[in-house]
Amino acid sequence: MTNDAAVPDAGIPAISSDEHRNGEYPVHSLLTERRSPRAFSSRTVAPETLGSLLEAARWAPSCMNEQPWSFIVATKQNQPDFDRLLRCLVDFNALWAQHAPVLVLSIARLTFASNGAPNRHALHDVGQAIAHLTFQATASGLAVHQMAGFDVEKARHEFSIPPNHEPVAVAAVGYPGSVASLPERLREKELAARKRKSLKDFVFEGQWARATSWTLKV
């Protein structure tokens, strides 16, 4: 097995003490350490490490155990495929994602395999699979930046995605790189503090928009 312990580059944004202090309740460090960087190292992700990420996705829960997810993986070891997926991204995302060593397109099967009925939980379940992949990546010293900005129909055509399947998102995967490598406008985004809504803004009790008593105490 290849030793893929992360070797950070200079200029990687650290998790600020304010971000830790602003948490309303304690959570696992994998959650606080997860970031969505735009600066990636050129360092190759070993196949067995990439396999672990997809293995994590494989064990995600899903409605009726349908496992409605599929993934098209494009690495720079296969440059033509990587370039095909890169060309599906909007220009803003392609600007920085071109430097990531891996791109992953997630796809949801929209119908149940057992009876062909619509599966309204498919996108939810694909999201769970990507979350599993993301936190396995964090545990492995990698980072994942998920992107909604891509041409769905172009991806469908480019990769012969069948009917009843919906391209969901593209994720850039790799080791964190130096913020200094980014254009100035992206550098500012990279260094900006992460912000989250308060629990009282989205955790309700009894009826819509009624915050729980325990979130109001935070």
BALOBA-1460 file (C-alpha; in Angstrom, 3 decimals):
// residues 218
<rec num="1" residu="m" x="0.000" y="0.000" z="0.000"/>
<rec num="2" residu="t" x="1.171" y="3.526" z="-0.754"/>
<rec num="3" residu="n" x="1.623" y="5.869" z="2.169"/>
<rec num="4" residu="d" x="-0.607" y="8.832" z="1.336"/>
<rec num="5" residu="a" x="-0.305" y="10.856" z="4.515"/>
<rec num="6" residu="a" x="-0.910" y="14.473" z="3.596"/>
<rec num="7" residu="v" x="2.068" y="16.757" z="3.099"/>
<rec num="8" residu="p" x="0.599" y="20.262" z="3.361"/>
<rec num="9" residu="d" x="1.851" y="23.005" z="1.064"/>
<rec num="10" residu="a" x="2.615" y="26.483" z="2.366"/>
<rec num="11" residu="g" x="-0.291" y="28.870" z="2.338"/>
<rec num="12" residu="i" x="-3.098" y="26.387" z="3.060"/>
<rec num="13" residu="p" x="-5.790" y="28.173" z="5.076"/>
<rec num="14" residu="a" x="-5.968" y="26.860" z="8.621"/>
<rec num="15" residu="i" x="-9.186" y="26.395" z="10.551"/>
<rec num="16" residu="s" x="-9.400" y="29.602" z="12.553"/>
<rec num="17" residu="s" x="-9.941" y="29.624" z="16.295"/>
<rec num="18" residu="d" x="-13.049" y="31.726" z="15.650"/>
<rec num="19" residu="e" x="-14.537" y="28.927" z="13.562"/>
<rec num="20" residu="h" x="-14.065" y="26.505" z="16.449"/>
<rec num="21" residu="r" x="-15.463" y="29.003" z="18.972"/>
<rec num="22" residu="n" x="-18.492" y="29.769" z="16.833"/>
<rec num="23" residu="g" x="-19.686" y="26.163" z="16.932"/>
<rec num="24" residu="e" x="-22.867" y="25.953" z="18.996"/>
<rec num="25" residu="y" x="-22.298" y="22.327" z="20.026"/>
<rec num="26" residu="p" x="-19.233" y="20.056" z="19.844"/>
<rec num="27" residu="v" x="-18.807" y="17.894" z="16.732"/>
<rec num="28" residu="h" x="-16.162" y="15.500" z="15.418"/>
<rec num="29" residu="s" x="-12.962" y="17.106" z="14.158"/>
<rec num="30" residu="l" x="-13.534" y="15.637" z="10.668"/>
<rec num="31" residu="l" x="-16.452" y="18.040" z="10.371"/>
<rec num="32" residu="t" x="-14.600" y="21.113" z="11.591"/>
<rec num="33" residu="e" x="-11.520" y="20.314" z="9.494"/>
<rec num="34" residu="r" x="-13.421" y="19.754" z="6.246"/>
<rec num="35" residu="r" x="-12.991" y="22.526" z="3.723"/>
<rec num="36" residu="s" x="-13.867" y="23.041" z="0.054"/>
<rec num="37" residu="p" x="-10.621" y="24.477" z="-1.326"/>
<rec num="38" residu="r" x="-9.968" y="25.793" z="-4.793"/>
<rec num="39" residu="a" x="-6.203" y="25.406" z="-4.421"/>
<rec num="40" residu="f" x="-5.036" y="21.852" z="-5.101"/>
<rec num="41" residu="s" x="-1.607" y="20.269" z="-5.138"/>
<rec num="42" residu="s" x="-0.515" y="18.493" z="-8.312"/>
<rec num="43" residu="r" x="0.276" y="15.448" z="-6.183"/>
<rec num="44" residu="t" x="-1.291" y="12.273" z="-7.568"/>
<rec num="45" residu="v" x="-3.956" y="10.462" z="-5.563"/>
<rec num="46" residu="a" x="-3.017" y="6.770" z="-5.397"/>
<rec num="47" residu="p" x="-5.626" y="4.353" z="-6.827"/>
<rec num="48" residu="e" x="-6.020" y="2.571" z="-3.489"/>
<rec num="49" residu="t" x="-6.658" y="5.898" z="-1.729"/>
<rec num="50" residu="l" x="-9.230" y="6.854" z="-4.342"/>
<rec num="51" residu="g" x="-10.731" y="3.399" z="-3.912"/>
<rec num="52" residu="s" x="-11.195" y="4.048" z="-0.195"/>
<rec num="53" residu="l" x="-13.197" y="7.176" z="-0.970"/>
<rec num="54" residu="l" x="-15.519" y="5.273" z="-3.284"/>
<rec num="55" residu="e" x="-15.748" y="2.446" z="-0.756"/>
<rec num="56" residu="a" x="-16.965" y="4.984" z="1.807"/>
<rec num="57" residu="a" x="-19.620" y="6.136" z="-0.662"/>
<rec num="58" residu="r" x="-20.643" y="2.522" z="-1.232"/>
<rec num="59" residu="w" x="-21.620" y="2.129" z="2.426"/>
<rec num="60" residu="a" x="-23.948" y="5.129" z="2.542"/>
<rec num="61" residu="p" x="-27.562" y="4.459" z="3.566"/>
<rec num="62" residu="s" x="-30.296" y="4.684" z="0.935"/>
<rec num="63" residu="c" x="-34.027" y="4.246" z="0.552"/>
<rec num="64" residu="m" x="-34.859" y="0.513" z="0.275"/>
<rec num="65" residu="n" x="-31.105" y="-0.046" z="-0.099"/>
<rec num="66" residu="e" x="-31.421" y="1.026" z="-3.742"/>
<rec num="67" residu="q" x="-27.943" y="2.607" z="-3.746"/>
<rec num="68" residu="p" x="-29.015" y="4.864" z="-6.642"/>
<rec num="69" residu="w" x="-25.582" y="6.429" z="-7.080"/>
<rec num="70" residu="s" x="-23.038" y="6.055" z="-9.846"/>
<rec num="71" residu="f" x="-19.756" y="7.907" z="-10.278"/>
<rec num="72" residu="i" x="-17.671" y="8.739" z="-13.321"/>
<rec num="73" residu="v" x="-14.088" y="9.223" z="-12.143"/>
<rec num="74" residu="a" x="-11.596" y="11.128" z="-14.287"/>
<rec num="75" residu="t" x="-7.960" y="11.374" z="-13.209"/>
<rec num="76" residu="k" x="-5.035" y="13.105" z="-14.839"/>
<rec num="77" residu="q" x="-3.528" y="9.687" z="-15.484"/>
<rec num="78" residu="n" x="-6.241" y="9.516" z="-18.147"/>
<rec num="79" residu="q" x="-5.945" y="13.071" z="-19.439"/>
<rec num="80" residu="p" x="-8.477" y="12.776" z="-22.317"/>
<rec num="81" residu="d" x="-11.254" y="11.723" z="-19.921"/>
<rec num="82" residu="f" x="-10.219" y="14.374" z="-17.418"/>
<rec num="83" residu="d" x="-10.384" y="17.047" z="-20.118"/>
<rec num="84" residu="r" x="-13.817" y="15.837" z="-21.276"/>
<rec num="85" residu="l" x="-15.240" y="16.242" z="-17.779"/>
<rec num="86" residu="l" x="-13.396" y="19.522" z="-17.253"/>
<rec num="87" residu="r" x="-15.026" y="20.928" z="-20.401"/>
<rec num="88" residu="c" x="-18.438" y="20.280" z="-18.821"/>
<rec num="89" residu="l" x="-17.697" y="22.779" z="-16.039"/>
<rec num="90" residu="v" x="-18.646" y="26.433" z="-16.224"/>
<rec num="91" residu="d" x="-15.640" y="28.653" z="-16.909"/>
<rec num="92" residu="f" x="-15.331" y="29.914" z="-13.331"/>
<rec num="93" residu="n" x="-15.036" y="26.383" z="-11.954"/>
<rec num="94" residu="a" x="-12.787" y="25.151" z="-14.763"/>
<rec num="95" residu="l" x="-10.347" y="27.963" z="-13.949"/>
<rec num="96" residu="w" x="-9.287" y="26.333" z="-10.686"/>
<rec num="97" residu="a" x="-10.577" y="22.742" z="-11.005"/>
<rec num="98" residu="q" x="-8.155" y="22.088" z="-13.874"/>
<rec num="99" residu="h" x="-5.386" y="21.839" z="-11.268"/>
<rec num="100" residu="a" x="-7.061" y="19.112" z="-9.192"/>
<rec num="101" residu="p" x="-5.752" y="15.586" z="-9.920"/>
<rec num="102" residu="v" x="-9.232" y="14.001" z="-9.858"/>
<rec num="103" residu="l" x="-12.715" y="14.993" z="-10.993"/>
<rec num="104" residu="v" x="-15.761" y="12.927" z="-10.011"/>
<rec num="105" residu="l" x="-19.214" y="13.218" z="-11.571"/>
<rec num="106" residu="s" x="-22.034" y="11.901" z="-9.361"/>
<rec num="107" residu="i" x="-25.163" y="10.517" z="-11.008"/>
<rec num="108" residu="a" x="-28.533" y="9.515" z="-9.536"/>
<rec num="109" residu="r" x="-30.807" y="6.793" z="-10.860"/>
<rec num="110" residu="l" x="-34.246" y="8.426" z="-10.614"/>
<rec num="111" residu="t" x="-36.323" y="5.238" z="-10.641"/>
<rec num="112" residu="f" x="-36.352" y="2.157" z="-8.430"/>
<rec num="113" residu="a" x="-34.509" y="-0.748" z="-10.040"/>
<rec num="114" residu="s" x="-37.087" y="-3.182" z="-8.630"/>
<rec num="115" residu="n" x="-40.229" y="-1.732" z="-10.220"/>
<rec num="116" residu="g" x="-39.336" y="1.338" z="-12.293"/>
<rec num="117" residu="a" x="-41.349" y="3.691" z="-10.057"/>
<rec num="118" residu="p" x="-39.961" y="7.185" z="-9.415"/>
<rec num="119" residu="n" x="-37.519" y="7.329" z="-6.510"/>
<rec num="120" residu="r" x="-38.031" y="10.755" z="-4.939"/>
<rec num="121" residu="h" x="-35.211" y="10.068" z="-2.485"/>
<rec num="122" residu="a" x="-32.544" y="9.401" z="-5.117"/>
<rec num="123" residu="l" x="-30.885" y="12.826" z="-4.974"/>
<rec num="124" residu="h" x="-30.946" y="12.747" z="-1.178"/>
<rec num="125" residu="d" x="-29.224" y="9.361" z="-1.198"/>
<rec num="126" residu="v" x="-26.565" y="10.441" z="-3.698"/>
<rec num="127" residu="g" x="-25.901" y="13.383" z="-1.388"/>
<rec num="128" residu="q" x="-25.351" y="10.952" z="1.474"/>
<rec num="129" residu="a" x="-22.913" y="8.932" z="-0.619"/>
<rec num="130" residu="i" x="-20.942" y="12.060" z="-1.523"/>
<rec num="131" residu="a" x="-20.893" y="13.098" z="2.144"/>
<rec num="132" residu="h" x="-19.404" y="9.701" z="3.054"/>
<rec num="133" residu="l" x="-16.812" y="10.142" z="0.294"/>
<rec num="134" residu="t" x="-16.013" y="13.664" z="1.507"/>
<rec num="135" residu="f" x="-15.365" y="12.717" z="5.114"/>
<rec num="136" residu="q" x="-13.278" y="9.712" z="4.112"/>
<rec num="137" residu="a" x="-11.269" y="12.144" z="1.997"/>
<rec num="138" residu="t" x="-10.792" y="14.436" z="4.994"/>
<rec num="139" residu="a" x="-9.630" y="11.487" z="7.088"/>
<rec num="140" residu="s" x="-7.140" y="10.636" z="4.321"/>
<rec num="141" residu="g" x="-5.658" y="14.143" z="4.157"/>
<rec num="142" residu="l" x="-7.534" y="14.984" z="0.953"/>
<rec num="143" residu="a" x="-10.018" y="17.711" z="0.166"/>
<rec num="144" residu="v" x="-13.200" y="17.704" z="-1.911"/>
<rec num="145" residu="h" x="-14.828" y="20.715" z="-3.562"/>
<rec num="146" residu="q" x="-18.297" y="19.960" z="-4.911"/>
<rec num="147" residu="m" x="-19.638" y="21.955" z="-7.856"/>
<rec num="148" residu="a" x="-23.141" y="22.577" z="-9.125"/>
<rec num="149" residu="g" x="-21.782" y="24.723" z="-11.962"/>
<rec num="150" residu="f" x="-21.580" y="22.359" z="-14.917"/>
<rec num="151" residu="d" x="-23.489" y="21.634" z="-18.127"/>
<rec num="152" residu="v" x="-25.785" y="18.732" z="-17.263"/>
<rec num="153" residu="e" x="-26.784" y="17.909" z="-20.820"/>
<rec num="154" residu="k" x="-23.215" y="18.108" z="-22.066"/>
<rec num="155" residu="a" x="-22.132" y="15.677" z="-19.354"/>
<rec num="156" residu="r" x="-25.032" y="13.377" z="-20.208"/>
<rec num="157" residu="h" x="-24.026" y="13.315" z="-23.860"/>
<rec num="158" residu="e" x="-20.263" y="13.204" z="-23.278"/>
<rec num="159" residu="f" x="-20.434" y="10.156" z="-21.008"/>
<rec num="160" residu="s" x="-23.458" y="8.372" z="-22.529"/>
<rec num="161" residu="i" x="-25.481" y="8.584" z="-19.319"/>
<rec num="162" residu="p" x="-28.678" y="6.545" z="-19.787"/>
<rec num="163" residu="p" x="-32.293" y="7.704" z="-19.380"/>
<rec num="164" residu="n" x="-33.705" y="7.824" z="-15.835"/>
<rec num="165" residu="h" x="-30.288" y="8.924" z="-14.580"/>
<rec num="166" residu="e" x="-29.520" y="12.507" z="-13.557"/>
<rec num="167" residu="p" x="-26.033" y="14.040" z="-13.387"/>
<rec num="168" residu="v" x="-25.965" y="15.636" z="-9.935"/>
<rec num="169" residu="a" x="-22.640" y="17.395" z="-9.277"/>
<rec num="170" residu="v" x="-18.941" y="17.375" z="-10.088"/>
<rec num="171" residu="a" x="-16.369" y="17.142" z="-7.306"/>
<rec num="172" residu="a" x="-12.715" y="18.124" z="-7.491"/>
<rec num="173" residu="v" x="-10.611" y="15.812" z="-5.307"/>
<rec num="174" residu="g" x="-6.969" y="16.124" z="-4.297"/>
<rec num="175" residu="y" x="-4.442" y="17.195" z="-1.719"/>
<rec num="176" residu="p" x="-4.720" y="20.821" z="-0.592"/>
<rec num="177" residu="g" x="-2.394" y="23.189" z="-2.414"/>
<rec num="178" residu="s" x="-0.999" y="26.651" z="-1.863"/>
<rec num="179" residu="v" x="-3.435" y="29.561" z="-1.807"/>
<rec num="180" residu="a" x="-0.673" y="31.640" z="-3.391"/>
<rec num="181" residu="s" x="-1.150" y="29.657" z="-6.611"/>
<rec num="182" residu="l" x="-4.640" y="31.108" z="-7.106"/>
<rec num="183" residu="p" x="-5.586" y="34.332" z="-8.909"/>
<rec num="184" residu="e" x="-6.218" y="37.164" z="-6.456"/>
<rec num="185" residu="r" x="-10.026" y="37.055" z="-6.671"/>
<rec num="186" residu="l" x="-10.033" y="33.345" z="-5.850"/>
<rec num="187" residu="r" x="-7.436" y="33.818" z="-3.129"/>
<rec num="188" residu="e" x="-9.832" y="36.100" z="-1.266"/>
<rec num="189" residu="k" x="-12.569" y="33.466" z="-1.397"/>
<rec num="190" residu="e" x="-10.142" y="30.815" z="-0.193"/>
<rec num="191" residu="l" x="-9.089" y="32.806" z="2.854"/>
<rec num="192" residu="a" x="-12.573" y="33.990" z="3.830"/>
<rec num="193" residu="a" x="-13.961" y="32.655" z="7.102"/>
<rec num="194" residu="r" x="-16.607" y="29.964" z="6.803"/>
<rec num="195" residu="k" x="-20.072" y="31.048" z="7.900"/>
<rec num="196" residu="r" x="-23.061" y="28.965" z="8.927"/>
<rec num="197" residu="k" x="-26.612" y="29.799" z="9.957"/>
<rec num="198" residu="s" x="-27.454" y="29.460" z="13.618"/>
<rec num="199" residu="l" x="-29.320" y="26.293" z="14.625"/>
<rec num="200" residu="k" x="-32.296" y="28.406" z="15.668"/>
<rec num="201" residu="d" x="-32.689" y="29.516" z="12.046"/>
<rec num="202" residu="f" x="-33.406" y="26.035" z="10.716"/>
<rec num="203" residu="v" x="-34.136" y="23.642" z="13.599"/>
<rec num="204" residu="f" x="-37.836" y="23.838" z="14.455"/>
<rec num="205" residu="e" x="-40.156" y="22.225" z="16.975"/>
<rec num="206" residu="g" x="-43.930" y="21.813" z="16.849"/>
<rec num="207" residu="q" x="-44.434" y="23.892" z="13.720"/>
<rec num="208" residu="w" x="-42.586" y="25.688" z="10.967"/>
<rec num="209" residu="a" x="-40.236" y="28.487" z="12.086"/>
<rec num="210" residu="r" x="-40.711" y="27.828" z="15.809"/>
<rec num="211" residu="a" x="-37.165" y="27.413" z="17.111"/>
<rec num="212" residu="t" x="-36.557" y="24.741" z="19.715"/>
<rec num="213" residu="s" x="-36.059" y="25.886" z="23.296"/>
<rec num="214" residu="w" x="-32.622" y="24.288" z="23.456"/>
<rec num="215" residu="t" x="-31.286" y="26.057" z="20.346"/>
<rec num="216" residu="l" x="-32.475" y="29.412" z="21.701"/>
<rec num="217" residu="k" x="-30.301" y="28.903" z="24.766"/>
<rec num="218" residu="v" x="-27.075" y="28.723" z="22.749"/>
